[in-house]
Amino acid sequence: MLDLHEQYISRCIELAQKGAGKVAPNPMVGAILVHENKIIGEGYHQQYGAAHAEVNCINHVNEKDHSLIQESTLYISLEPCAHFGKTPPCSDLIIHHKIKKVVVGCRDPFISVNGKGIEKLNNAGVTVIENILCNECIALNKRFFTFHQQQRPYIILKWAQTSNGFIGNESAHRLHISSHQTNCMVHQWRSEEAAILIGTNTALKDNPQLTNRLYKGNSPLRLLLDLQLRLPKELILFNDMLPLVVFNFKKENLEGVVQYKKLSPEKPLLPQIMAIAHQMNIQSILVEGGAKLLQSFVDEGLWDEARVITNNQLKIETGISAPLLKNAIEAERFWVFTDRVIYYHKIKS
């Protein structure tokens, strides 16, 4: 059973989740203000560039309760910031309102914050309690933590396969595997990630849009691996006037809707892509490529999650085999009509 601190931080996590897909590259954060075991204010970071959770929480307090703010405990899922970014430091706001006690889920890994917000509060005489539901708070912002701690985006591999383990035909004919309902779910996944990546063969065979059309929210930045620039410019990706980044061996051109990022053929490809994505402040990538590209991420150990959709009623005689996961543990499974969906997490070494 959760104690009081854990119950309140759990509520902060619930609030923070409302910012999913809207606050990146900032983390999702929730905050509540508690006076004598009664919540008098709640808030969360709602939009990138807008007010942080602490600001919204304090602003949510009824005017008649303003005198209670300095006698209350502030609960926050993530350490309050101590630097000027899009908004002023939240640690200064806490000090300004003379809040005497703050309970923090976990520290912020961002170099401009990490420990500095807590240090500023301590120096001002604020009592700070740390690491309440710490693992849950880190999991909430797994993309943010991976980006800042490992200097790369959080990588989610996704594919759909037949009941006997094929992801496509060997011919040029496209094989439709997942249902409309599952496709809607995949578009929701797209809305939650910063970017989406495919390879040359997938672009050529499927001529995809890689946008979110079946769910509310944003579309991810499209990333394309076309090393020899052999794809025809008639493809939708080159003509829909939406941003596209093309990784290749031949040219670098950062102007216009379609940008070209040049890779070195003398170095491993995926670490180069990860480094460029980090420079571009891309915190997460949904890899929807073909078997070859997906397997390369698995073999390099450059992945965090895999989401595998299996159509239980579709079977073909021969085709392109699905990737083989390594060091994976099943985290969740559920059904969408005839499609079985399994989430895998990479086992940390």
N, C-alpha and C positions, 0 to 999 in steps of 0.2 A: 504494500500500500504506500502511496506517495505521501511524504510529509508535506507540510504547508508550503515550504519554499519550492518543493518540486511541483506541487499543484499549480502554483502561480507561474512558474517558468513554463510549465506545460501549456498554460493559457497563452503565454507570450509566443510560444511556437505556433499555436493555432492561429493567432492573429498574423504572425509573420508570413504564413503560407498564403495569405490573401494577396501578397505582393508577387506571387510567382509569375514569371514571364514579363514583369513590368518594371523591375528595379535594376536589373543587370546593366552594367557590371558591378553595381553595388550589391551587398548582401541583403537577404530578406531578414528583417528585424521586427520583433514585436515588443511592446512595453506596456506594463500596467502599474498603476499607482494604488497602493493599498494603505488604508488607514483603519487601524483596529479591526483587522480581518475583513474589511469591506472594501471592494474595488470602487474607487471614486473616479478613475480615469483609465482609458484604454487607447492604444494607438499602434499603428504599424507603418512601416515605410511603404507608401502606396505607389510612387512613381519616381523613376530616376530623375534626379535634379530637383525634386520637390522635398518637402519637409521630412525629416527623419522620424523614427518611431517615438522617440522621447518627446519631440516637439508636439506631435499629434496627440500623444497621451496627456501631456499637461494641458494642452488647449481643450481637451475633451472634458476636463473637470468643470462641473457646474460652478457658476459664479459664487453661489452661497457656500461652496466648499473650498474656495481658494485659500482660506486661512488654514486649512488642514494640510495643504501641500507640504509645508516644511516639517510637519510632524508625521509624514507618511513614509513608507518604504517603496522605493522604485525598483521594479523587477524588469530586467532587460535580457533578451535571449543572447545578445552579443555585446561585448564591451563597447561603451560609448566612445565616439571618436574624439580625438584631441587635436585635430588639425583643421585648417580651413580648406574645404573642397568646394563642392557646389553650394554647401551651406556652412554656417559657422559651427564650431565644435560643440557637440552635445554635452561634453563634460562641463563646459563653461555654463551652459544652461542649467544644469543640475546644481552647480555651485551658486548660481544667481538666485535660484529659488530656495536655497538654504535647506535642501533635502539632506537629511543626516545619514540615511542608510540606503545603500544600493546593493541589490543582489543580481549577479551577472551569471548567465548560463555558461559562456566560454569567452576566452580572449579572442580578439580580432587578429588574424595572421598578417594583415596588411602592414607593411613595414612602417608606414606613417602613424599607425595606431598601436600595434602590438605592445600592450602593457603600459603605454603612455597615458591612455585615458584613465586607467585605474590609478596610476601613479599621481596624476593631477588631482584626482578625487581624494586620495589619501593625504596628499600634501595640504588639502583644504580642510582636513578634519572629517571627511566623510568616511563612514565605516563601509567597507566593501567586502561582500561575501562572494567568492568565486566558485566556478565549477559545479553548478547545480544542473543536473541533467546534461552534463557537458557533451557526452557522445551524441545525444539526440540533437543538441544544438549544432554540433559540427555536421551531422548528417543532413540537417535542414539546408545548410549552405555548402554541400559537398563540392559543388562547382567552384565556388569562391575559394574554399580552402585548398583544393587541388591546384587551382590557378596560381595562388600566392605561395604555396609551400613547395610545389613541384615545378613551377615555372612552365606550365603547359595547360592546355584546356582539359576539362573533364571529358572523357571520350565514351560515348554510348554507341555500341554496335547494334544494328538492327537488320534483320532479314526475315522474310517469309519463306516457308518451305512446304513441300508436299508431305503427305503422311509417311512417305518412304525416303524423305531426306534430300529432295532436289529443290533448288531455288530457281531453276529456269530451264528452258529448252536449249539444246545444243544448236538449233537452227536460229535464224534471225527472228523467228516468230516469238512475240512476247507472251509469256505465260502469266495469266492473272490468277493469283493464288488466294489472297485474302479477300474477305467479304467487304461490302460497303461499310458495314458497322465498324469493322476493324480498321478500315482505311480512315474513317473519321477519328478513331483513336490515335492513329499514326499522325494525323494532321495536328491533333492536340499536342503530341510529343514535339512536333516541329515548332509549335508556338512557344514551347518551354525552353528551347535551346537557342544559343546565339548563332550557330552556323550549322550547315548541312553539307556533307561531302560525298561526292561520287567520283568514279573513275571513267576512263575513256569508253570502255565497252558498254557500260550502263547508259551513258549519255547517247551513244550511237544507236543502241538497240531499243531503248525505251523512249528517247526524246522527251524527257520529263521536264516539268516546270519547277519542281522542288519548292513550291510555295505552300502556304497554309490556306486552303480554300474551303475546307470542310469543318472548320472550328473557329471560334472567336480568337482574336489575338493577333500578334505579329507573325510575319514570315521570317525564317532565319536567313542569314547571309548565305548565298550559294557559293560553294567552293568546288572547283572542278580540277581533277588531275588529268592533264592532257600533255604529256611530256614532249611529244614531237609536234604538237599543234596540228594534228591531222584531222580533227573534227570539222565537219562542214559548217560554215557560218549560217546555213539555213536553219539550224537547230533553234528551238524555242529559247533556250538559255541565252543565245546571242542576240535575240530580237525582241524580247518583251520589255526592254528598257528598265529592267530591275538589276540591282547590283550583282556582279559576278566576279569572282577572283579565280584566275586560271593559273595553276602551278605548272611550270614547263621548264624545258632545258634551253630554250632559244631566245627569249626576250623578256625584258622588264619594261613595263609601261603602266604607270600608276594614274594616268589621266582617263577620264571618261567613266561610263557606267561599267564597262568591262575592264578590269585591271589584270595585268599579267605580272606574276611573281616568278622570277627566274631561280631555278634550283641548280645546284652543282651535280653533274653526273658522277663526280668523284667521291661524293659523300652519301651516306645512307639517307634515303628520301624522307622517311617519316619524321625523324628528329628535325630535319630542316623545316618541314611543314609545321611541326609543333612550335618551333622557335619563331617562325613568321607569325603564326596565329597568336602567340603570346605577345609579340610586338604590336599586333593589331588589337590587342585587348579583347580577344575572343575567349570567353571563359568556358565554353562548352561546344562540342561538335557531335552532331548525330551523323554517324557514318552509315549511309544507305547504299554503299557501293556494291559491286558484284562480289563473287566468291574470292577472287584473287586479292582485291583490295582489303576486304574484311579479314581474310586469312593473314595478310601481312601485318595488320594491327595485332592480331592474336599472337603471331609468331614473335613479334618484337616486344610483346608484353605491354604495349601501349594502349591499354583499354581499362575502363573502370566498371562498365556495365555492358551487358548484352541483353537484348530483348528479342526473343525468337517467337515468331508466329507460325503455328503449324495448322494447316487445313487438314483436319482429320478425315475428310471425305474425298480428298483429291489424291490420286496416285497416278504416276506416269511410269512408263517402262524404262526410260533412260533420260538423262539430262545432265545438268551441271550440279555437282554435289554441293551441299551446304558446307560452310566452314566448320572446322572442328575446334571447339573451345578447349583451352588448356588452363589449368589452375583456376577452375570456375566452381562456384557453389551456387546452388539454386536458392534464390531469395524469396520468390513469390510465383504463384501460378494461378491462372483463372481462365474462364472460358468466355468467348464472345460468339455465341451461337455455335457453329461447327469449328471455330478457330480456337485453338489452345494457345495461350500466351504465357511464356515463362520468362521471368527476369532472372538473370544470373549476375552475380558480383564476382569480380576477380579476387582470388585469395591473395591477401597481402603477404609478401615474402618477408 
